[in-house]
Amino acid sequence: MIETPPPPAQLLCQQCGSPLPVEVGTQFVTCAFCQTTNFVDKSGAVLHYLVRQTVGEQEAIAVLRRWMAGNNTVKGLDKKAQIGAAQFQLFPMWLVKVQQGGHERVLMEPAAALSVLELTEMRIPASDLEPYDHAVDAEAIAPTVPLETVRRWLAENQGIATGAIREMSLVHLPIFVCKYVYQGREYTAVVDAAAGKVYATVFPSKWEAPYKTLGCAAFVLYFLAAFIPLAGITMGAGATVVAIIFYFIVAAILAMPIFIAATVISSKV
C-alpha cells in the first residue's frame, strides 16, 4: 500500500511559493504576490486553470448533429432525435503529469461526479490553459473529489506512486451537456466547448448484425467458389484454364448481389 505524505504545515502558492492566507472553508485562494489562483484542500494547494471557450450553444448543437450524422450512430439519428437545450457548465477535472520510465504522461481524472467517462480521454494543449477567473464562479461545478482520492486512484488502479507525480492542477473545462430523445429513450452527450468534440458513453449505435451476416455469407460463397480452380487442376492443364475463367465469371456474378445487399443495409441501418 502506497502511503501519502502528510499535508504541509503551511500551504504555499504553486506558482511563486509564497504563503497562502487560507481561511476555514475556503477552496480558492488568490496569491497576494503573483495573483495566481490556487485550489486548496486538506492535502495541499494546486494551480487552478480554466480552458478557453470557443464554441457557443448553437454551434454546440450543430456539432452534435454532425456527430449524429456520422458513421458510429444509427442512420438518420440527426433528423429523428429530439434535441433539448444545451446546458453550459464548467466541469472540474484533475490534470496530472506523471513521470514514468523516462517519459511524461498527462492524465485526466474527474474532480466531480461524471456521467460521461470519455471526458477523461481529453487532451488539453498547454496553450489553452489560462488562470481561473472568479467571474465565472456561477457556471463552475464545485470539485468534490479531493487530492487524496485522486492519488489513491492512481496508486490502486494504475500503479502510479506519489513520487512519480510531477504536477497536479485543477482545470475547469467548458462543456455543453446535451440531452436528446430517440425512440422514446433519453440520451446524454457532452460537447467540448473548447475543441468542438462530442463525447458520449451510451448512444444509438449502428446495428452490426446485418453487416456481420453479409460478411459471413460472402466468405462462405467465395470459399466454395475457390474450389472451382482446384477441381480444374485435378482434371489436367486444359481444364485448369477453363476452371479459372469460370471462377472469375462466378466471382463477378456473386459480387453483384453482395454489393446490392450491402447498399440496402447501409440505407436502412
C-alpha positions as CSV (number, residue, x, y, z in Angstrom):
1,M,0.0,0.0,0.0
2,I,1.5,3.3,-1.1
3,E,1.4,5.9,1.7
4,T,0.6,9.5,1.0
5,P,2.8,12.1,2.7
6,P,1.2,14.2,5.4
7,P,-0.3,17.6,4.5
8,P,2.1,20.5,4.7
9,A,2.1,22.7,7.8
10,Q,1.8,25.8,5.6
11,L,0.1,26.0,2.2
12,L,2.2,27.7,-0.5
13,C,1.4,29.2,-3.8
14,Q,2.2,26.7,-6.5
15,Q,3.4,29.5,-8.8
16,C,5.7,31.6,-6.7
17,G,6.0,29.7,-3.4
18,S,4.5,32.5,-1.3
19,P,2.4,31.5,1.8
20,L,-1.3,31.5,1.1
21,P,-3.7,33.1,3.6
22,V,-6.2,30.3,3.8
23,E,-9.4,30.9,5.8
24,V,-11.5,28.0,7.1
25,G,-13.9,26.6,4.4
26,T,-12.0,28.4,1.6
27,Q,-11.2,26.4,-1.5
28,F,-10.0,29.1,-3.9
29,V,-7.2,31.4,-2.9
30,T,-5.6,34.2,-5.0
31,C,-1.9,34.7,-4.2
32,A,-1.3,38.2,-3.0
33,F,2.1,38.3,-4.7
34,C,1.6,36.8,-8.2
35,Q,-2.2,36.9,-8.4
36,T,-2.3,33.2,-9.3
37,T,-5.5,31.3,-8.3
38,N,-4.8,28.2,-6.2
39,F,-7.2,25.5,-5.3
40,V,-6.9,24.3,-1.7
41,D,-7.9,21.2,0.1
42,K,-6.6,19.5,3.2
43,S,-3.7,17.8,1.5
44,G,-2.2,20.9,-0.2
45,A,-2.6,23.6,-2.9
46,V,-2.6,23.2,-6.7
47,L,-2.8,25.7,-9.6
48,H,-6.3,26.4,-10.8
49,Y,-6.9,26.8,-14.6
50,L,-9.7,27.5,-17.0
51,V,-9.9,26.3,-20.6
52,R,-11.0,29.0,-23.0
53,Q,-14.5,28.6,-24.5
54,T,-14.6,28.9,-28.3
55,V,-18.0,27.2,-29.0
56,G,-21.4,28.7,-28.3
57,E,-24.7,27.0,-27.7
58,Q,-26.0,27.0,-31.2
59,E,-22.6,25.8,-32.5
60,A,-22.6,23.1,-29.9
61,I,-25.9,21.8,-31.1
62,A,-24.7,21.9,-34.7
63,V,-21.6,19.9,-33.7
64,L,-23.9,17.4,-32.0
65,R,-26.0,17.0,-35.1
66,R,-22.9,16.4,-37.3
67,W,-21.8,13.7,-34.9
68,M,-25.2,12.2,-35.0
69,A,-24.9,12.0,-38.8
70,G,-21.6,10.2,-38.6
71,N,-20.6,6.6,-39.1
72,N,-21.0,5.5,-35.5
73,T,-24.6,6.3,-34.9
74,V,-27.8,4.8,-36.4
75,K,-28.8,6.2,-39.8
76,G,-31.0,9.3,-39.6
77,L,-30.3,10.0,-35.9
78,D,-29.6,13.7,-36.6
79,K,-33.1,14.0,-38.2
80,K,-35.1,11.7,-35.9
81,A,-33.6,12.7,-32.5
82,Q,-35.3,15.4,-30.5
83,I,-32.5,17.6,-29.0
84,G,-33.2,19.7,-25.9
85,A,-31.4,22.8,-24.7
86,A,-27.6,22.6,-24.3
87,Q,-26.7,23.3,-20.7
88,F,-23.3,25.1,-20.4
89,Q,-21.1,24.4,-17.4
90,L,-17.5,24.5,-16.4
91,F,-16.7,21.0,-15.3
92,P,-13.7,20.3,-12.9
93,M,-11.0,17.8,-13.9
94,W,-7.7,16.9,-12.3
95,L,-4.8,17.3,-14.7
96,V,-2.0,15.1,-13.5
97,K,1.5,15.0,-15.0
98,V,3.3,11.7,-14.3
99,Q,7.0,10.8,-14.9
100,Q,7.4,7.1,-15.7
101,G,10.2,5.2,-17.5
102,G,11.8,8.5,-18.6
103,H,8.5,9.6,-20.2
104,E,6.0,12.2,-19.1
105,R,2.3,11.2,-19.2
106,V,-0.6,13.6,-18.8
107,L,-3.7,12.0,-17.2
108,M,-7.2,13.4,-16.7
109,E,-9.3,12.4,-13.7
110,P,-12.8,13.7,-12.8
111,A,-13.0,16.2,-9.9
112,A,-16.7,15.7,-9.5
113,A,-19.4,13.1,-10.3
114,L,-19.0,12.3,-14.0
115,S,-21.6,10.6,-16.2
116,V,-19.7,10.6,-19.5
117,L,-16.4,8.8,-18.8
118,E,-15.0,9.6,-22.2
119,L,-14.1,13.1,-20.8
120,T,-11.1,11.6,-19.1
121,E,-9.7,10.9,-22.6
122,M,-9.5,14.6,-23.4
123,R,-6.1,16.1,-24.3
124,I,-5.7,19.8,-23.4
125,P,-2.9,21.8,-25.1
126,A,-1.0,23.9,-22.6
127,S,-1.7,26.9,-24.7
128,D,-5.5,26.5,-24.0
129,L,-5.0,26.9,-20.2
130,E,-5.4,30.3,-18.6
131,P,-5.7,31.4,-14.9
132,Y,-9.1,30.8,-13.4
133,D,-11.3,33.8,-13.3
134,H,-13.8,34.1,-10.4
135,A,-16.2,36.0,-12.6
136,V,-17.3,32.6,-13.9
137,D,-18.0,31.0,-10.5
138,A,-21.7,30.8,-11.2
139,E,-21.2,28.4,-14.1
140,A,-18.4,26.4,-12.4
141,I,-19.2,23.0,-10.9
142,A,-17.5,22.8,-7.5
143,P,-14.9,20.0,-7.2
144,T,-15.9,17.2,-4.8
145,V,-13.1,14.8,-5.3
146,P,-10.1,15.7,-3.1
147,L,-6.4,15.4,-4.0
148,E,-6.0,12.4,-1.6
149,T,-8.7,10.5,-3.5
150,V,-7.0,11.1,-6.9
151,R,-3.6,10.0,-5.6
152,R,-5.2,6.8,-4.2
153,W,-7.0,6.1,-7.6
154,L,-3.7,6.5,-9.4
155,A,-1.9,4.2,-7.0
156,E,-4.5,1.5,-6.8
157,N,-5.8,1.5,-10.5
158,Q,-2.6,2.4,-12.4
159,G,0.2,1.6,-10.1
160,I,1.4,5.3,-10.0
161,A,3.3,6.1,-6.9
162,T,3.0,9.5,-5.3
163,G,6.7,10.2,-6.1
164,A,6.0,9.8,-9.8
165,I,3.5,12.6,-9.8
166,R,5.2,15.8,-11.0
167,E,2.3,18.2,-11.1
168,M,-1.4,18.2,-10.3
169,S,-3.7,21.0,-11.4
170,L,-7.4,21.7,-11.2
171,V,-8.8,22.6,-14.6
172,H,-12.4,23.7,-15.3
173,L,-13.5,22.6,-18.8
174,P,-16.1,24.4,-20.7
175,I,-18.7,21.9,-21.9
176,F,-22.3,21.7,-23.1
177,V,-24.4,18.9,-21.6
178,C,-26.9,18.0,-24.3
179,K,-30.0,15.8,-23.7
180,Y,-31.8,14.2,-26.7
181,V,-34.6,11.7,-27.1
182,Y,-34.6,8.9,-29.7
183,Q,-37.3,6.3,-29.9
184,G,-38.6,7.2,-26.5
185,R,-35.3,6.9,-24.7
186,E,-33.2,9.8,-23.4
187,Y,-29.5,10.0,-24.0
188,T,-26.8,12.4,-22.9
189,A,-23.9,13.7,-24.9
190,V,-21.2,16.2,-23.9
191,V,-19.8,18.8,-26.4
192,D,-16.4,20.1,-25.6
193,A,-16.9,23.9,-25.9
194,A,-13.1,24.4,-26.5
195,A,-12.4,21.9,-29.2
196,G,-15.9,21.2,-30.5
197,K,-15.7,17.4,-30.0
198,V,-18.6,15.2,-28.8
199,Y,-18.2,12.7,-26.0
200,A,-20.9,10.1,-25.3
201,T,-20.9,6.8,-23.3
202,V,-24.2,5.4,-24.4
203,F,-25.8,6.3,-27.7
204,P,-27.9,4.7,-30.5
205,S,-25.1,3.0,-32.4
206,K,-25.3,1.2,-35.7
207,W,-26.6,-2.3,-35.6
208,E,-23.7,-4.5,-36.8
209,A,-25.6,-7.8,-37.1
210,P,-26.6,-7.3,-40.8
211,Y,-23.1,-6.4,-41.8
212,K,-21.6,-9.4,-39.9
213,T,-24.2,-11.7,-41.6
214,L,-23.5,-10.4,-45.0
215,G,-19.7,-10.7,-44.4
216,C,-20.1,-14.4,-43.3
217,A,-22.3,-15.2,-46.3
218,A,-19.7,-13.6,-48.7
219,F,-16.9,-15.6,-47.1
220,V,-18.7,-18.9,-47.5
221,L,-19.7,-18.2,-51.1
222,Y,-16.2,-17.2,-52.2
223,F,-14.7,-20.0,-50.2
224,L,-16.8,-22.5,-52.1
225,A,-16.1,-20.8,-55.4
226,A,-12.4,-21.2,-54.8
227,F,-12.8,-25.0,-55.2
228,I,-13.6,-24.4,-59.0
229,P,-9.9,-23.8,-60.0
230,L,-8.9,-26.6,-57.6
231,A,-11.2,-29.0,-59.4
232,G,-9.7,-27.9,-62.8
233,I,-6.2,-28.7,-61.6
234,T,-7.1,-32.3,-60.8
235,M,-8.6,-32.7,-64.4
236,G,-5.5,-31.5,-66.3
237,A,-3.9,-28.4,-67.7
238,G,-6.6,-27.6,-70.3
239,A,-9.3,-28.0,-67.7
240,T,-7.4,-25.7,-65.3
241,V,-7.6,-22.7,-67.7
242,V,-11.3,-23.3,-68.2
243,A,-11.9,-23.6,-64.5
244,I,-10.0,-20.3,-63.7
245,I,-12.1,-18.5,-66.3
246,F,-15.3,-20.0,-64.9
247,Y,-14.2,-18.9,-61.4
248,F,-13.8,-15.3,-62.4
249,I,-17.3,-15.4,-64.0
250,V,-18.8,-16.9,-60.8
251,A,-16.9,-14.3,-58.7
252,A,-18.3,-11.4,-60.7
253,I,-21.8,-12.8,-60.5
254,L,-21.5,-13.3,-56.7
255,A,-20.3,-9.7,-56.3
256,M,-23.5,-8.2,-57.7
257,P,-26.0,-9.5,-55.1
258,I,-23.5,-8.9,-52.3
259,F,-23.0,-5.3,-53.4
260,I,-26.8,-4.8,-53.7
261,A,-27.3,-6.2,-50.2
262,A,-24.6,-4.0,-48.7
263,T,-26.2,-0.9,-50.3
264,V,-29.7,-1.9,-49.0
265,I,-28.3,-2.4,-45.4
266,S,-26.4,0.9,-45.5
267,S,-29.5,2.7,-46.4
268,K,-31.6,1.3,-43.6
269,V,-29.1,0.8,-40.6
